[in-house]
């Protein structure tokens, strides 16, 4: 591997990790909002965040099923 390829691989792994951490934070925030009752007051926020997390999760599962072979 060249230095450029190694740098690209490292940046890709760091980017994937940061994205995954953001995804986990979004789920923790969603659970916290459900438990504290934020969504009872603001239905638009509830619909938006729940839809975004559901869609992203669906697309991630679909990607893994198509592209990861064990």
N, C-alpha and C positions, 0 to 999 in steps of 0.2 A: 504494500500500500504506500502511496505517496503521502507526503505531508498534507497536501491539499485534501486528499480523500479522507485522511484521518480527522482533519479539522472539520470537514463536512459531517462525518459520522458523529463526532462529538457534539457539534451544534445541533444535529438532528435529535440525538438522545436527550440533550439538555432541554430542547424545545418540547419534546414529547413529555418529559417529566414535569416541566412547568405547566403545560396544558393539563396534564392529569391532576396536578395539585389544584389548579383552578376549578376543575370539574368536581373534585372532592369538596372543595370549599363551597361551591354552589349547592351541593347536596346538603352539607351541614347547615348552611344558611336557610335552605328550604325547610329542613326539619325544625330548626329553631323558630322560624316564622310560623309554622303550623302549631307548634307547642305554645307559643306566646299569644296566639290569636290575631296576628297581624292580618292574615288573610280574611278574617271575618269582617274587618273594617274596609279593606281595599280589594274588591273582587277583580279589578283589572290587573293588579300586580299578581294576584294569585293565578289568574288565567295565563298571564304572560310567562311567569317563571315556571309554572308547572308544565306548560306546553313546550317551552324551550328545553327543559331537562328531559322530558319524555321523548321529544323528537331526537335530541342528541344521543340519548341512550339507545333508541331504536336504530339509528344510523350506525352507531358503534357496533352493536350486536350484529347487524347485517354485514358490516365490513369484515368483522372477525369470521363470521360463518363462510364468507366467500373467499377470503384471502389467507386464512391461517389453516394449515393442515397439520394435524398431529399424528 
